[in-house]
């Protein structure tokens, strides 16, 4: 088989992948693989904004670091937190060079808002669709680069390491194509589709984590899963619309089934502005106390025009669902949202596999600890993808590119049995939602192990459905293995 050679191959076209491409040396030939259209990614769904110390007269690095550590339960990698916070502002400012349109104050300065867990106004935003604004701006920047080739609607079916070379088998426009590189950046996003309900996009199936795991990369703290407290309560759809943290930052109240505020009982000082994991767990306590899973978010006491102008996307989305947030509370409920664990990397985004890097949600830099602080995700995506690019630039040898010939296994095989992905989602929703159910996890890990062995050794045809089933099952296996180990340490199982 002939493999076309590139200097760098980037898997994923969210903020991490795009920003890495923009920071790589223009002399290098780069291939970017997008599972679907370029704008379908978790980055584009980010509403709140990007956190950074932009107003040094009212904010400083130490305060941002402290907020990040508190939210993360002090389980953060402090060295990487410092990198994140201290280098972040220059990357946020650099977004302006790509045309990112942050909201402005009357004096022309960037309008910084407040979100849960932050002690200062430090969130730069574009209305309530910051991620989409950044992604679309960076896409335009990347498209201007003559050294970058982008393949959309491309499924990664195989990624293996042979010596110093990574071998790629991708399905593009119904045909298999083969590529090779010595530098691979995985920017494949999260794992949301391992749950019945998630705020994540359809592509978030943990593919990059599965491929890295099977190449021997360290996978760290995959059970560090964040459940956002204010997803729109719509159990008719697997993908739940997120009602941004920024709504609470602007003063929205959390209400129980009786339309009464309750956070003061659990968090008398921070109330609605407590970190996400705290709020989600407190909602579970309130559910137990009231016997109802009905919760609401209410900002209707604010000026209607302010709400419409500050949150135009959210306003229109919930209006489509039959609720006017300027006049009434809207139904919300916790939902899987983000992964803090992932492919283990150092301060330059490098894994323990030579030439393999990971950035964004699929990576574990350790900056988030056990719970991500609001709007630190886009910041992490920017800072560490740039550092990856700098590391590759520094080590680039400017060699001649051509083709590599190598044997590669046939993708042919048996049809994939139906229902595996659905079963995995049900298992994860049952075993680990907000608070792990250790006893249930100990039962379910046996079935997940069976499914993993089946997919690994069953001789199935390698298709996009097969890869997603294998990815979800691998992710579930790693998460539940960690949960069961924790349950044994606590003497619960």
C-alpha positions in Angstrom: 0.0 0.0 0.0 1.3 3.5 -0.8 1.0 6.2 1.9 1.2 9.8 0.9 3.5 11.7 3.3 2.9 14.9 5.2 5.0 16.8 7.8 2.0 17.0 10.2 -1.4 15.4 10.2 -4.0 17.0 12.4 -7.1 15.0 13.3 -9.9 17.4 14.2 -10.9 20.9 13.2 -12.1 22.5 16.3 -10.2 25.4 17.9 -7.2 23.2 18.9 -6.7 21.7 15.4 -7.2 25.0 13.6 -5.0 27.1 15.9 -2.2 24.5 15.7 -2.3 24.7 11.9 -2.1 28.5 12.1 1.0 28.3 14.3 2.9 25.6 12.5 5.8 26.7 10.2 4.5 27.6 6.7 7.2 25.5 5.1 5.6 22.3 6.4 2.9 20.3 4.5 -0.1 19.8 6.8 -3.2 17.6 6.4 -6.3 18.2 8.4 -9.0 15.6 8.8 -12.5 16.6 9.7 -15.0 13.9 10.6 -17.9 16.0 9.3 -18.2 19.6 8.2 -15.6 21.9 9.6 -18.0 23.7 12.0 -19.5 20.6 13.6 -17.4 20.3 16.7 -17.6 20.9 20.4 -15.6 24.2 20.1 -18.3 25.7 17.9 -20.9 24.9 20.6 -19.1 26.8 23.3 -21.3 29.7 24.3 -19.9 31.5 27.3 -16.6 32.7 26.1 -12.9 32.4 26.8 -11.4 33.2 30.2 -8.2 35.3 30.5 -6.7 38.1 32.6 -7.3 40.9 30.1 -8.1 43.7 32.7 -4.9 43.8 34.8 -6.2 46.8 36.9 -9.0 44.6 38.3 -7.7 41.1 37.9 -4.4 39.2 38.0 -2.9 35.8 37.2 -2.9 34.6 40.8 -6.7 35.1 41.1 -7.4 33.2 37.9 -5.0 30.4 39.1 -6.8 30.3 42.5 -10.3 30.1 40.8 -9.0 27.3 38.6 -7.6 25.3 41.5 -10.7 25.8 43.6 -13.0 24.6 40.8 -10.6 21.7 40.1 -10.6 20.5 43.7 -6.8 21.2 43.9 -6.2 18.1 41.7 -4.8 20.3 39.0 -1.3 20.2 37.4 -0.1 23.6 38.8 2.7 24.0 36.4 0.3 23.7 33.4 -2.2 25.9 35.1 0.4 28.6 35.3 1.2 28.1 31.6 -2.5 28.3 30.8 -3.2 31.5 32.8 0.0 33.4 32.1 0.2 32.7 28.4 -3.5 32.8 27.7 -4.0 36.5 27.3 -1.6 36.8 24.4 -3.5 34.0 22.5 -6.8 35.6 23.2 -5.5 38.9 21.9 -4.1 37.1 18.8 -7.6 36.0 18.0 -8.3 39.6 17.1 -5.8 39.2 14.2 -8.1 36.5 12.7 -11.1 38.8 12.9 -12.7 37.4 16.1 -15.4 39.9 17.1 -15.6 40.0 20.8 -18.3 42.2 22.4 -17.1 45.6 23.3 -17.9 48.3 25.9 -18.7 51.8 24.8 -15.1 52.8 25.2 -14.0 50.1 22.7 -12.4 47.8 25.3 -13.4 44.1 25.3 -16.5 43.5 27.4 -15.6 40.9 30.1 -18.4 39.1 31.8 -18.6 36.9 35.0 -19.3 33.2 35.2 -19.7 30.6 37.9 -16.5 29.9 39.9 -14.8 33.2 38.8 -14.1 35.9 41.3 -13.6 38.6 38.6 -15.1 39.6 35.3 -12.6 37.9 32.9 -14.7 36.2 30.2 -14.3 37.6 26.7 -17.3 36.7 24.6 -19.2 37.2 21.3 -22.9 37.4 22.5 -23.6 33.8 23.5 -22.0 32.0 20.6 -18.3 32.6 21.2 -17.1 29.2 20.1 -18.8 29.5 16.7 -17.3 33.0 16.2 -13.8 31.8 17.0 -14.1 28.6 14.9 -15.4 30.3 11.8 -12.8 33.0 12.1 -10.0 30.5 12.4 -11.3 28.4 9.5 -11.1 31.4 7.3 -7.5 31.9 8.4 -6.5 28.3 7.8 -8.2 28.3 4.3 -5.7 31.0 3.3 -2.7 28.8 4.0 -1.4 27.2 0.9 0.5 24.5 2.9 -2.7 23.1 4.5 -4.9 20.5 2.9 -8.3 20.0 4.5 -10.5 16.9 4.1 -14.1 17.2 5.3 -16.5 14.4 6.0 -13.5 12.1 6.4 -13.6 9.1 8.8 -10.4 7.9 10.4 -10.6 4.1 10.2 -7.0 3.2 11.1 -4.1 4.9 12.9 -1.0 2.8 13.8 2.7 3.4 14.5 5.4 1.7 12.5 8.8 2.8 13.7 8.8 6.6 13.5 5.9 6.7 11.0 2.2 7.0 11.7 0.0 5.2 9.2 -3.5 6.5 8.5 -6.4 4.8 6.8 -9.2 7.3 6.1 -12.5 7.0 4.3 -13.2 10.0 2.1 -16.0 10.2 -0.4 -16.5 6.5 -0.1 -12.9 5.6 -0.9 -10.0 4.5 1.3 -7.0 6.9 1.3 -3.7 6.3 3.0 -1.4 8.9 4.6 1.7 8.9 6.7 3.6 11.4 8.9 6.1 11.6 11.7 4.0 14.2 13.6 0.4 13.5 14.6 -1.9 16.0 16.5 -5.0 14.4 17.9 -7.6 17.2 18.4 -10.7 14.9 18.3 -12.8 16.5 21.1 -14.8 14.8 23.8 -16.7 11.6 24.6 -20.2 12.9 25.1 -21.8 10.3 22.9 -20.9 7.6 25.4 -23.9 8.9 27.4 -27.6 8.8 26.5 -27.7 12.6 26.9 -25.0 15.1 26.2 -24.4 18.7 25.2 -21.7 17.5 22.8 -22.0 17.3 19.0 -22.5 14.1 17.1 -18.8 13.6 16.4 -17.8 13.3 20.1 -17.3 9.6 20.3 -13.7 9.5 21.8 -12.1 8.2 18.6 -8.7 9.9 19.3 -8.6 8.5 22.8 -9.3 5.0 21.4 -6.5 5.2 18.8 -4.0 6.7 21.3 -4.9 4.0 23.8 -4.3 1.2 21.3 -0.9 2.8 20.3 0.2 2.6 24.0 -0.4 6.3 25.0 -1.1 7.0 28.6 -4.8 7.7 29.2 -5.2 9.6 32.4 -8.3 10.2 34.7 -10.9 9.4 32.1 -13.5 9.2 34.9 -13.1 13.0 35.4 -16.3 13.7 33.6 -18.1 17.0 34.0 -21.9 17.2 34.1 -23.2 20.7 33.4 -26.1 21.7 35.7 -28.0 23.8 33.2 -28.7 21.9 30.0 -32.2 22.4 28.6 -34.4 19.6 29.9 -35.3 17.9 26.7 -35.1 14.2 26.9 -36.6 13.8 23.4 -33.2 14.5 21.9 -29.8 12.8 22.6 -28.1 16.1 22.1 -29.2 18.5 24.8 -29.0 22.3 24.2 -26.7 24.0 26.7 -27.9 27.0 28.6 -24.6 28.8 29.2 -22.9 29.4 32.5 -23.0 33.1 31.6 -26.8 33.2 32.2 -26.1 32.5 35.9 -23.2 34.9 35.6 -25.7 37.6 34.6 -27.9 36.9 37.6 -30.2 34.0 36.8 -31.7 32.0 39.7 -31.8 28.2 40.0 -35.3 27.0 41.1 -36.6 23.6 42.3 -39.8 21.9 41.4 -41.7 24.4 43.5 -40.1 27.3 41.6 -38.1 28.2 44.8 -34.5 29.1 45.0 -32.5 26.5 46.9 -28.7 26.9 46.3 -28.4 29.1 49.5 -29.1 25.9 51.5 -26.0 24.2 50.1 -23.8 27.1 49.1 -24.7 30.1 51.3 -22.0 32.4 49.8 -21.6 31.4 46.2 -25.2 30.2 45.6 -25.8 29.9 41.8 -22.2 30.9 41.1 -20.7 27.8 42.6 -18.6 25.7 40.2 -20.4 23.3 37.9 -19.8 20.0 39.7 -20.9 21.5 43.0 -24.2 22.9 41.5 -24.9 19.6 39.8 -24.4 17.6 43.0 -26.5 20.0 44.9 -29.3 19.6 42.4 -29.2 15.9 43.0 -29.5 16.6 46.8 -32.5 18.8 46.2 -34.0 16.2 43.9 -33.8 13.7 46.7 -35.3 16.1 49.2 -38.2 17.2 47.0 -38.7 13.8 45.2 -38.8 15.6 41.9 -36.3 16.0 39.0 -37.9 19.3 37.8 -35.6 22.2 37.9 -35.7 25.7 36.3 -33.4 28.6 35.5 -35.0 32.1 35.8 -33.6 35.4 34.5 -37.0 36.8 33.6 -36.7 39.5 36.3 -34.0 41.2 34.1 -34.8 43.7 31.3 -36.2 41.7 28.3 -34.0 43.7 25.8 -30.9 43.0 27.8 -31.7 39.3 27.8 -32.4 39.2 24.0 -29.2 41.2 23.2 -26.9 39.3 25.6 -28.2 35.8 24.8 -29.8 35.9 21.3 -29.0 32.3 20.5 -30.2 30.9 23.8 -33.3 33.1 23.7 -34.3 31.8 20.2 -33.4 28.2 21.0 -35.6 28.0 24.1 -38.4 30.0 22.3 -38.4 27.3 19.7 -39.1 24.8 22.5 -42.0 26.9 23.7 -40.4 29.0 26.5 -39.8 32.7 26.6 -36.9 33.3 29.0 -37.8 37.0 29.2 -41.1 36.1 30.8 -40.8 32.7 32.6 -38.3 30.2 34.0 -37.0 27.5 31.6 -36.6 23.8 32.5 -33.1 22.6 33.0 -31.3 19.4 34.2 -27.7 18.3 34.6 -26.2 16.7 31.5 -22.8 15.2 30.4 -20.8 18.2 29.1 -17.0 17.9 29.2 -14.1 15.6 29.8 -11.2 16.7 32.1 -9.2 13.5 31.7 -7.9 12.1 28.4 -4.6 11.4 26.6 -1.8 12.2 28.9 0.5 15.0 27.7 3.3 17.2 29.0 3.5 21.0 29.0 4.1 20.9 25.2 1.2 18.7 24.4 3.4 15.7 23.7 2.4 12.1 24.7 4.6 9.3 25.7 4.4 8.0 22.1 7.1 9.8 20.1 5.6 12.2 17.5 2.1 11.9 19.0 0.5 15.0 20.4 -3.0 15.7 21.8 -4.8 19.0 22.3 -8.1 20.2 23.5 -10.8 18.1 25.2 -9.2 14.7 24.2 -6.0 15.7 26.0 -5.2 15.6 29.7 -3.0 18.6 30.5 -4.2 18.5 34.1 -5.2 22.2 34.1 -8.8 21.4 35.0 -8.3 19.0 37.9 -11.5 17.1 38.7 -13.8 19.9 37.4 -13.3 22.5 34.7 -13.7 26.1 35.5 -16.1 27.8 33.1 -14.5 29.2 29.9 -11.1 27.7 30.5 -11.7 25.1 27.8 -11.2 27.5 24.8 -8.2 29.0 26.6 -6.6 25.5 27.0 -7.3 24.7 23.3 -5.5 27.9 22.2 -2.5 27.8 24.5 -1.6 24.2 24.3 -2.2 23.8 20.6 0.2 26.7 20.0 2.8 25.1 22.3 2.4 21.9 20.3 3.1 23.8 17.1 6.1 25.5 18.6 7.5 22.1 19.7 7.0 20.6 16.2 8.5 23.7 14.6 11.6 23.5 16.8 12.2 19.8 15.9 11.3 20.0 12.2 14.1 18.7 9.9 12.7 20.0 6.6 12.9 16.7 4.8 11.7 15.7 1.3 8.2 14.3 1.3 7.0 11.5 -0.9 5.2 8.2 -0.4 5.8 5.3 1.9 5.1 1.7 1.0 3.9 -0.6 3.8 1.6 -3.5 4.3 -1.8 -2.7 5.9 -4.6 -5.0 7.1 -7.7 -5.2 4.9 -10.8 -3.4 6.3 -13.1 -6.3 5.2 -14.9 -8.5 7.7 -18.3 -9.4 9.2 -21.1 -6.9 9.6 -21.2 -5.1 12.9 -24.0 -6.3 15.3 -26.7 -3.7 15.9 -27.3 -2.0 19.3 -23.8 -1.9 20.8 -23.5 1.9 21.0 -27.0 2.2 22.4 -26.2 -0.4 25.1 -23.0 1.4 26.1 -24.9 4.7 26.4 -27.5 3.1 28.7 -24.8 1.5 30.8 -22.9 4.8 31.3 -26.0 6.8 32.1 -26.9 4.2 34.7 -23.5 3.7 36.3 -22.0 7.2 36.3 -24.3 10.2 36.2 -23.1 13.2 38.3 -22.2 10.8 41.2 -20.8 7.3 40.4 -22.9 4.3 41.3 -20.0 2.1 42.4 -22.1 -1.0 42.9 -23.8 -0.7 39.4 -20.4 0.1 37.8 -19.0 -3.1 39.3 -21.8 -5.1 37.6 -21.6 -3.2 34.3 -17.8 -3.4 33.8 -18.3 -7.1 33.1 -20.6 -6.5 30.2 -18.5 -3.6 28.8 -15.4 -5.9 29.0 -17.3 -8.5 27.0 -18.3 -6.0 24.3 -14.7 -4.6 24.1 -13.3 -8.1 23.6 -15.9 -8.7 20.9 -15.1 -5.6 19.0 -11.3 -6.1 19.4 -11.3 -9.7 18.2 -14.5 -10.3 16.3 -13.2 -9.8 12.8 -15.7 -7.1 11.9 -15.6 -4.9 8.8 -13.8 -1.6 9.6 -16.5 1.0 8.9 -17.2 4.4 10.6 -19.9 2.7 12.7 -17.4 0.0 13.8 -14.9 2.7 14.8 -17.4 4.6 16.8 -18.7 1.5 18.6 -15.1 0.5 19.4 -14.3 4.0 20.6 -17.3 4.3 22.9 -16.8 0.8 24.3 -13.1 1.5 24.9 -13.9 4.8 26.6 -16.6 3.2 28.8 -14.2 0.4 29.7 -11.5 2.8 30.9 -14.0 5.0 32.8 -15.7 2.2 34.6 -12.4 0.5 35.4 -11.3 3.8 37.2 -14.7 4.0 38.9 -14.6 0.4 40.1 -11.0 0.9 41.4 -12.1 4.0 43.3 -15.1 2.1 44.8 -12.8 -0.6 46.0 -10.4 1.9 47.6 -13.4 3.4 49.4 -14.5 0.0 50.6 -17.9 0.4 48.8 -17.5 -2.7 46.6 
